Amino acid sequence: MNDREIILLVGAEGGGVTLYAVRDGEGWRFSFKMVDQTPIMLDGKEIVRESPLVESWDEALKMLDRYPWARLSPIRVHPAFRKAVWSAVQQRYTGTDPHRDLARWRDRCDVEA
């Protein structure tokens, strides 16, 4: 997967989740990579999980939903997916103050408050 693009990069202390995509003649195909370096602090090995490619945005979200990605800190959102990511984050939001809690997501997705 040499031509993969970062669609979404979210971070947390000790790791993060990256959603990648490749474009082909039929559209986008997605995969993700999760890195957890927390075990290193306990003399363990870093945990890395990668997925195979999936064919749709819905399948990509199902992969991501194995982790609390929407509660992590957004670092990068691909411009072509800002609207879709913003919608997905809003659907997963469970807090009490969306204006404050979603400010970083709003910024990365280039959404006005």
Contacts in CASP RR format, 6 or more apart in sequence:
PFRMAT RR
TARGET T0000
AUTHOR 0000-0000-0000
METHOD contacts of the structure
MODEL  1
MNDREIILLVGAEGGGVTLYAVRDGEGWRFSFKMVDQTPIMLDGKEIVRE
SPLVESWDEALKMLDRYPWARLSPIRVHPAFRKAVWSAVQQRYTGTDPHR
DLARWRDRCDVEA
1 20 0 8 1.000
1 22 0 8 1.000
1 31 0 8 1.000
1 53 0 8 1.000
3 22 0 8 1.000
3 23 0 8 1.000
4 20 0 8 1.000
4 21 0 8 1.000
4 22 0 8 1.000
4 31 0 8 1.000
5 20 0 8 1.000
5 21 0 8 1.000
5 22 0 8 1.000
5 23 0 8 1.000
5 78 0 8 1.000
6 18 0 8 1.000
6 19 0 8 1.000
6 20 0 8 1.000
6 76 0 8 1.000
6 78 0 8 1.000
7 19 0 8 1.000
7 20 0 8 1.000
7 21 0 8 1.000
7 30 0 8 1.000
7 60 0 8 1.000
7 77 0 8 1.000
7 78 0 8 1.000
7 81 0 8 1.000
7 85 0 8 1.000
8 17 0 8 1.000
8 18 0 8 1.000
8 19 0 8 1.000
8 64 0 8 1.000
8 69 0 8 1.000
8 74 0 8 1.000
8 76 0 8 1.000
8 77 0 8 1.000
8 78 0 8 1.000
8 81 0 8 1.000
8 85 0 8 1.000
9 16 0 8 1.000
9 17 0 8 1.000
9 18 0 8 1.000
9 19 0 8 1.000
9 74 0 8 1.000
9 75 0 8 1.000
9 76 0 8 1.000
9 77 0 8 1.000
10 16 0 8 1.000
10 17 0 8 1.000
10 18 0 8 1.000
10 69 0 8 1.000
10 72 0 8 1.000
10 73 0 8 1.000
10 74 0 8 1.000
10 75 0 8 1.000
11 17 0 8 1.000
11 72 0 8 1.000
11 73 0 8 1.000
11 74 0 8 1.000
11 75 0 8 1.000
12 72 0 8 1.000
12 73 0 8 1.000
13 38 0 8 1.000
14 35 0 8 1.000
14 36 0 8 1.000
14 37 0 8 1.000
14 38 0 8 1.000
15 35 0 8 1.000
15 36 0 8 1.000
15 37 0 8 1.000
15 38 0 8 1.000
16 34 0 8 1.000
16 35 0 8 1.000
16 36 0 8 1.000
16 72 0 8 1.000
17 32 0 8 1.000
17 33 0 8 1.000
17 34 0 8 1.000
17 35 0 8 1.000
17 64 0 8 1.000
17 67 0 8 1.000
17 69 0 8 1.000
17 72 0 8 1.000
18 32 0 8 1.000
18 33 0 8 1.000
18 34 0 8 1.000
19 30 0 8 1.000
19 31 0 8 1.000
19 32 0 8 1.000
19 60 0 8 1.000
19 63 0 8 1.000
19 64 0 8 1.000
20 30 0 8 1.000
20 31 0 8 1.000
20 32 0 8 1.000
20 33 0 8 1.000
21 28 0 8 1.000
21 29 0 8 1.000
21 30 0 8 1.000
21 31 0 8 1.000
21 60 0 8 1.000
21 78 0 8 1.000
22 28 0 8 1.000
22 29 0 8 1.000
22 53 0 8 1.000
28 57 0 8 1.000
29 53 0 8 1.000
29 54 0 8 1.000
29 55 0 8 1.000
30 53 0 8 1.000
30 54 0 8 1.000
30 56 0 8 1.000
30 57 0 8 1.000
30 59 0 8 1.000
30 60 0 8 1.000
30 63 0 8 1.000
31 50 0 8 1.000
31 51 0 8 1.000
31 52 0 8 1.000
31 53 0 8 1.000
31 54 0 8 1.000
31 63 0 8 1.000
32 50 0 8 1.000
32 51 0 8 1.000
32 60 0 8 1.000
32 63 0 8 1.000
32 64 0 8 1.000
33 48 0 8 1.000
33 49 0 8 1.000
33 50 0 8 1.000
33 51 0 8 1.000
34 47 0 8 1.000
34 48 0 8 1.000
34 49 0 8 1.000
34 50 0 8 1.000
34 67 0 8 1.000
35 46 0 8 1.000
35 47 0 8 1.000
35 48 0 8 1.000
36 46 0 8 1.000
36 47 0 8 1.000
36 48 0 8 1.000
37 46 0 8 1.000
37 47 0 8 1.000
38 47 0 8 1.000
39 45 0 8 1.000
39 46 0 8 1.000
39 47 0 8 1.000
40 46 0 8 1.000
51 63 0 8 1.000
54 60 0 8 1.000
54 63 0 8 1.000
57 84 0 8 1.000
61 88 0 8 1.000
65 92 0 8 1.000
70 88 0 8 1.000
70 89 0 8 1.000
70 92 0 8 1.000
70 93 0 8 1.000
70 105 0 8 1.000
71 92 0 8 1.000
73 104 0 8 1.000
74 104 0 8 1.000
74 105 0 8 1.000
74 107 0 8 1.000
74 108 0 8 1.000
74 109 0 8 1.000
75 108 0 8 1.000
76 108 0 8 1.000
77 85 0 8 1.000
77 108 0 8 1.000
77 109 0 8 1.000
79 110 0 8 1.000
82 108 0 8 1.000
82 109 0 8 1.000
82 110 0 8 1.000
82 111 0 8 1.000
83 109 0 8 1.000
85 105 0 8 1.000
85 108 0 8 1.000
85 109 0 8 1.000
86 105 0 8 1.000
86 106 0 8 1.000
86 109 0 8 1.000
86 111 0 8 1.000
89 102 0 8 1.000
89 105 0 8 1.000
89 109 0 8 1.000
90 98 0 8 1.000
90 102 0 8 1.000
93 101 0 8 1.000
93 102 0 8 1.000
95 101 0 8 1.000
99 113 0 8 1.000
103 113 0 8 1.000
105 111 0 8 1.000
106 112 0 8 1.000
106 113 0 8 1.000
END
